[in-house]
Amino acid sequence: MARANLTPERLYAAAAELADAHGFEAVTASAVARHFGVQPASLYSHVRDRDALLDGVQQYALGELGDRVSIEIAGRSGVEALRGFAEANRAYALERPGAWQALQRTASIETATSTQGQRLGALTIALVRGYGLDESQLVHAARFIGATLNGFLAQNKAGAFDHRDTEVETSWQAALAALDRALRSWPTRDEAL
């Protein structure tokens, strides 16, 4: 009876929950199959192999994060959109640690071109456009935002900030202020190195 209810979406949601509870490395076909009370072979009519399962979890996480980002940046621009974008990412990293970890995995071409990946990318570009940057600089600025936020969140998760008395929240707010300043003074194509 459980087999009739298996769908790729249910598999990816269960795998993301497994990742949240036990870490992204714990996501295997066997572990997901146990969750549904079926044999691992039952999953292979829905996913090709473990890489496909992990891609699915990554796409699932991109979709969830995209939903959060779209809510937080809707109707906002500039620093307010940047703060909404950043807080959506931080909340996701805290509330869905395994799913967030899936986002740190190198994306396959299927994931990068998926609806979920394209949507989150478009939301990021929309955020950058709100700063009035030259079209040739949008991707560069979007990468800068992603690298800064993901770097900060990954370092914090790894405990890299635990050895100082200074509050992490103060550092987070300073990082967002620095990002805003960098985006407001972003070089044009002619000024870029």
Secondary structure, DSSP 8 states (H G I E B T S, - for coil): -TGGG--HHHHHHHHHHHHHHH-GGG--HHHHHHHHTS-GGGGGGT-SSHHHHHHHHHHHHHHHHHHHHHHHHTT--HHHHHHHHHHHHHHHHHH-HHHHHHHTS---HHHHTSHHHHHHHHHHHHHHHTTT--GGGHHHHHHHHHHHHHHHHHHHHTTTTTTSSS-HHHHHHHHHHHHHHHHHT---TTT--
